[in-house]
Amino acid sequence: MLSIKNLQAKIGDKQILNGINLEVRPGEVHAIMGPNGSGKSTLASVLAGREEYDVTNGEVEFLGKDLLQLSPEDRAREGVFLAFQYPVEIPGVSTINFMKTALNQIRKHRGQETLDAVSFLSVMKEKMKLVEIDQSLLNRALNEGFSGGEKKRNEIFQMAMLEPKLAILDETDSGLDIDALRIVANGVNKLRSKDNATIVVTHYQRLLDYIVPDFVHVLYKGKIVKSGGKELALELEAKGYDWIKDEVAVA
Amino acid sequence: MSVIAAERNITHDVAAWITRNMQPSPAVRSLTEQATASFNRLGLPGNKTEEFRHTPIYRTLEKNFDFSLANQSGDINPAEFLIAGVDANILVFINGVFSQKHSLVISPASQITITSLAEALAANPELVTAHLGKYADHQTDAFAAWNAASWKDGVFIHVPDQAVVEKPVLIYHVSDKTKGQVITVNRNLLIVGKGSAVTVLEKFDSKGTSNCFCNVVTECTVSDNGELNFYSIQDDTASHYNLKQINQQDNSRVNTFTFTLNGDLVRNNLHLTLDGEGIESHMYGLYLLKGSTIADNHTAVDHKKPNSFSNELYKGIMDESSKGVFNGKIYVRPQAQKTNAFQANKNILLTNASAVNTKPQLEIWADDVKCSHGCTTGQLDEEALFYLQSRGIQKETARAMMLYAFAAELLQNIKQPAIADYLDKLIRGRFNKEF
């Protein structure tokens, strides 16, 4: 589904990704872990199409398309979804209107009929249950004044609405208490299927107790330096990241 | 010597224009004479005048107008400019001249008197002269002097005590400049009685490609416990000098809304004098500019007595090579303790060629007050734009959503639904918001 080859990217003069290789197939959950500054969020941003980053080398193929050639909105329409580490507050734009616009533009792109207000609301109500989000929150301006947990829940709600093929969760666990973490993880798990894939970007192992990965990759200095199964996450939790750094230094 | 003599002096040209267009009523002769003298003494403000530093009104008048010409008579059907679906009193002015046949007063005489100012002056000179020229300052403001000396006509509104006027008063100024330049000088007088309430809306439209300059002065006095809602919609291709001087008495409430969507050079002076206690005043403004429009909002609120509240929010979006100017003065006089006065001005610049000059000016002589001001100028938030795009929303749609949201915040303060709907449509139209 997603094939990343030798991906290199920089922001300004600073080289951050130094040749990432990653294959993601439908149904899989990949965790990307690594110390701060290793390039985890950059990878997520580059995949979603954030413009500040310059891709200097490499290629990314998503469902047969050259992902790097697509605008952020077209990536979303093709089925990429980024759950933001810091969801943006947008005063004056109501969450419901925003979601209706987004969903209908995506449906149009996919050749599906757009939803009228009534059918949109019924879809919305169904998805709200998944992430235990209250409608009063969605009646408000997008993320404005939301708590950290509410913002992250809203991200997963949007993911449920847009039904992406590839979801990238960027530090979705940061700033969440254990209850909010459980709700968010439950939502993600309910959305998992054999047809879609998830990339979980995280610093801590905690989230992976709830969203169990098939593969764990350790990113360090812009490269994947180690890959393994879910037990690698536990090892990292127990031993920290220093032994990885030492291994890289020896090599 | 000869070079200087050949240079055009617009003050002289306008003074001659005033002489030819002098307000003829003997009932206001002394005001007319004083104002003429003031104009001659003051002269038109040039770009060295602090209050006009960013607004080249002298140059605009010099470049675009020939003051020896008389107006072409207007011949236009104003129907296309009227706000549909509002049950209202309607007054139409075409090229500054009151058009009886297009006007319609539906409110009962027990609630409100609405006539042209010239008519009111003839019918009830004592009442009119007791107020006319008593609020707007023609001693220091050359445009106000020009107006006082040579106003052609305008609207007179008198709401007696304890009358709530249900239907709003809509004043349409339509400039027909298809056949040549138009210069209009109009004057309005609003007297709102004790415990009364009225909503007034003025709207400016134009047709044709010639130049137009509208000098409109509105004087309002709002008595104890009275309420005035005043909307201005400038959506034409003319240049404007628009002065509103509103005097408020104890416990009165005033809400002003100033929307500038088009124009050549627009200068709005909005002055509120809070001459009482327990007063509440809200000033809202929105300027959505494009092309080479210059829109300048100078506002002043003068707290003269204790325990009053004023709040101001002006927002602007400047596109292409347009320019916005905001100057907000707040005066709190020594005896005006326990004053609350707030001011905010927020701007978005969409291009490198657009600009805004914003200046808060607070002068506070009392010590037990709460006052704040803030201004922001920036571009559209790129991170927010990316957020919307990352959900599959096209960049242009995302941009429109954000600009609309920025502008529409002001509409939340409008209590008249029909007017709010109309303005909402205008704003949506500006951003091509279709979703």
Interface residues (C-beta under 8 A of the other chain):
Chain A: A48 G49 R50 E51 S71 P72 E73 R75 A76 R77 F81 L82 F84 P87 V88 I90 P91 G92 V93 N97 F98 M99 K100 T101 A102 L103 N104 Q105 I106 H109 A141 Q158 L162
Chain B: D381 E382 E383 A384 F386 Y387 L388 Q389 S390 R391 G392 I393 Q394 K395 T397 A398 M401 M402 Y404 A405 F406 A408 E409 F435
